[in-house]
Amino acid sequence: MSEIVNEAGQTIVRPGTDVVASMAEAFKEDLLSAVNSSDGNLVIDLEGVEVVDSVGIGVIIASHNSLNQADRKLKVINATKDVHDLFAAMRLTGRFTVEKVG
């Protein structure tokens, strides 16, 4: 289960574990809850996350699409170099902000 924190007009979701198929359904529910329980922007904090697979990326894109329809923004922070490079290779960094660790 992800840690969800509301602060300063945004909601921060910290999965705390790799965002892969085996946890994707629970993560999807956490993100949906975070999107529906606030009206600000959403931040996904990937601190402690080493791997994001295709299913995890699909969940993140679905959240971005939901937020975009409501004129809200998604930001991914603390991505490892490999995870950031994956988002960049898929051209997702042009759709929402992805920040590397440090």
Backbone hydrogen bonds, N-H to C=O, Kabsch-Sander energy under -0.5 kcal/mol:
donor,donor_aa,acceptor,acceptor_aa,energy
3,E,14,R,-2.5
5,V,12,I,-2.7
7,E,5,V,-0.6
7,E,10,Q,-2.7
10,Q,7,E,-1.7
11,T,41,N,-2.6
12,I,5,V,-3.5
13,V,11,T,-0.5
13,V,43,V,-3.1
14,R,3,E,-3.0
19,V,51,V,-1.9
20,V,18,D,-1.3
23,M,20,V,-1.9
24,A,20,V,-0.9
24,A,21,A,-0.7
25,E,21,A,-0.5
27,F,23,M,-2.3
28,K,24,A,-2.9
29,E,25,E,-2.1
30,D,26,A,-2.2
31,L,27,F,-2.7
32,L,28,K,-2.6
33,S,29,E,-2.4
34,A,30,D,-2.3
35,V,31,L,-2.8
36,N,32,L,-2.5
37,S,33,S,-1.8
38,S,35,V,-0.7
41,N,9,G,-1.0
42,L,73,K,-2.6
43,V,11,T,-3.2
44,I,75,K,-2.8
45,D,13,V,-2.6
45,D,43,V,-0.7
46,L,44,I,-0.7
46,L,77,I,-2.9
49,V,46,L,-2.3
50,E,48,G,-0.6
53,D,19,V,-2.0
57,I,53,D,-2.5
58,G,54,S,-2.0
59,V,55,V,-1.8
60,I,56,G,-2.1
61,I,57,I,-2.8
62,A,58,G,-2.3
63,S,59,V,-1.9
64,H,60,I,-2.3
65,N,61,I,-2.6
66,S,62,A,-2.2
67,L,63,S,-2.6
68,N,64,H,-2.9
69,Q,65,N,-1.8
70,A,66,S,-0.9
70,A,67,L,-0.8
71,D,68,N,-1.7
72,R,67,L,-2.6
75,K,42,L,-2.1
76,V,97,T,-2.9
77,I,44,I,-2.6
79,A,99,E,-2.5
84,H,80,T,-3.1
85,D,81,K,-2.8
86,L,82,D,-1.9
87,F,83,V,-2.3
88,A,84,H,-2.6
89,A,85,D,-2.8
90,M,86,L,-1.7
91,R,88,A,-1.7
92,L,87,F,-2.6
93,T,87,F,-0.7
94,G,91,R,-0.6
95,R,92,L,-1.5
96,F,92,L,-1.9
97,T,74,L,-1.0
99,E,76,V,-3.0
101,V,79,A,-2.1
